[in-house]
Amino acid sequence: MFSDDIIVNILSWLPLKEAARMRTVCKRWHALTSEHHFLRTSFSRNTGSCIAGFFLSNILHRKFRYVPLLQSVGDSDHVITPDLSFIPSTPAVDKGQIYVSGSCSGLLICCRPIIPLGNKSKWFVCNPLTRKFVEIEVPDGITHYLFLAYDPTKSRHYKVVAFGDYDIHMYSSQTRSWRVAIHLDDRSNYPFRGLRCYHSVFWNGSLVWVVRDHLVRFLVDDEQVVQVPMPRTPAGWFCSYIGESGGHLQMIGFTEEERLTGLLDVLEMQDGSSEWSVLYRVDLRRVVEQYPGIRKTRREFPYIGLRFSRGMGRKIEYLDLWPMYVVRGTEDVLMLFSVPGKIMCYSTESRNFSTIHGREPVAPGTDTYYEFSWYDFSPYNPSLFAP
Amino acid sequence: MAAPESGDGNNGAARMVTLISSDNTRFEVEAAAASLSQTLQLTILDGGGGGGDGIPLPNVDSATLSKVLEYCIKHAPAAANGGAPNATAVDRAELERFDNEFVNIDQSVLYSLIMAAHNLEIEGLQSLVAKKVADMIKGKSPMEIRRTLGFPDPTPEEQAEMNAHMLEYGWAYE
């Protein structure tokens, strides 16, 4: 009775799980709801300006957790707690552990480590909602970290990127194979020297990393590496967050003196621009008032020659508060941040903060609680895209 | 090409166009309302549909067309404001109330309406009716959905295929 267009329009208004059930109705619906166009429409209609939740994952500290952010977006079946147990495990070598190292449009890139660490991990791209996964065989000569690049509005295929020895390697889900995308000949100008952490942000078709004094952007389709400048900043300033939300790149950075004030500027760069502008000033002074314990002191020892100097070192006062993610909604900007034992959320509209994840009781004898940082954070919105 | 008249009209009267349904009923409506249809917009911009000409719509019957126009007339002022960023909360609530009541209709009318909305490319109406049909099939089993939409009962082969898919998509039923 209805044309294909009409059926796609109707079914893409359904919550994702219900939409997937429509594949069982008849052959034609199965075909229509498996097409990329349908998956895209369904994803965009089921995805608000916020995120459904996030993974926190740190392989070195053996930490892994999923935290739902939205308790309900209309339908209760939007609240999906992903479970990664469907990914094959060899308990003898991976101890059942799994870590998420990145996410794009509902797909995750994750690994099962081989214990002891340092051995080659097993890597997977998966969709935790549909429980489909693909193992990514990592060829020799590639570092142990993979980065996912997927923009379903541009292509149904994703790319996985990894560093080689002065190379950038790229895996395509279209060919299911790796190749060298860039060979970086000029070793004295190696753009990734001073890489701060093995975590990238996927922003408008590119992967972005933080290196010592700038950002490096790899344009996945153009296979080109470009530098992105840091904002003009005072001495002692450091970048403590980059992330993507609403199609723009956000950054938070500060000096220790600035962080102590509890006033943090969220900077933003729009695509096509190379300028940073202040998106919002986040006022966390009430957090500092309420949790005075996050004001701390550490000693910094000047580094002289090959030895750290003995003696007392310099006392530095700082705030144990770390930005984790900025959500750029249409009406509200949210900032998620961690303080010891807690992950909190600040809303710029209500100017209120709330705890979204509390410390689990620390068992006696275990060491200190590990504080997650932005590079342990992978935002998640469920989708039906195939890995 | 006839010079398009201004929608606001110098003498205060809004420009009118005539639409002709498949059963030859003529509907006179403001050009601004009819222009919510992407299909009609170009013809109207070219100055068509005025005077005695009328725009024939061979795929839409008069009962459905009058319903479509009811929607267009209600939504035209907000659409003219470019999605109405400056609309008040009261205006938006009123449109929402109208929309909810508008789709509270007999299933067969709803189905004619969604086909007309797609035919005429009226985006807001397409979404409104599609959402309503989606709500109707939400929570139903595949067999119930087939019956709701008037599909014939599955052949044994189709039934076997449905059962196999039910197993494959077990996660979606949890």
Chai-1 contact restraints between the chains, C-beta under 6 A:
chainA,res_idxA,chainB,res_idxB,connection_type,confidence,min_distance_angstrom,max_distance_angstrom,comment,restraint_id
A,D5,B,H118,contact,1.0,0.0,6.0,A-B,restraint_1
A,I6,B,I114,contact,1.0,0.0,6.0,A-B,restraint_2
A,I6,B,H118,contact,1.0,0.0,6.0,A-B,restraint_3
A,N9,B,Q126,contact,1.0,0.0,6.0,A-B,restraint_4
A,N9,B,A130,contact,1.0,0.0,6.0,A-B,restraint_5
A,I10,B,A130,contact,1.0,0.0,6.0,A-B,restraint_6
A,I10,B,V133,contact,1.0,0.0,6.0,A-B,restraint_7
A,I10,B,A134,contact,1.0,0.0,6.0,A-B,restraint_8
A,W13,B,A130,contact,1.0,0.0,6.0,A-B,restraint_9
A,W13,B,K131,contact,1.0,0.0,6.0,A-B,restraint_10
A,W13,B,A134,contact,1.0,0.0,6.0,A-B,restraint_11
A,L14,B,A134,contact,1.0,0.0,6.0,A-B,restraint_12
A,K17,B,A172,contact,1.0,0.0,6.0,A-B,restraint_13
A,E18,B,K138,contact,1.0,0.0,6.0,A-B,restraint_14
A,A20,B,Y169,contact,1.0,0.0,6.0,A-B,restraint_15
A,A20,B,A172,contact,1.0,0.0,6.0,A-B,restraint_16
A,R21,B,A172,contact,1.0,0.0,6.0,A-B,restraint_17
A,R23,B,H165,contact,1.0,0.0,6.0,A-B,restraint_18
A,R23,B,Y169,contact,1.0,0.0,6.0,A-B,restraint_19
A,T24,B,P142,contact,1.0,0.0,6.0,A-B,restraint_20
A,T24,B,M162,contact,1.0,0.0,6.0,A-B,restraint_21
A,T24,B,H165,contact,1.0,0.0,6.0,A-B,restraint_22
A,T24,B,M166,contact,1.0,0.0,6.0,A-B,restraint_23
A,T24,B,Y169,contact,1.0,0.0,6.0,A-B,restraint_24
A,V25,B,P142,contact,1.0,0.0,6.0,A-B,restraint_25
A,V25,B,I145,contact,1.0,0.0,6.0,A-B,restraint_26
A,R131,B,W171,contact,1.0,0.0,6.0,A-B,restraint_27
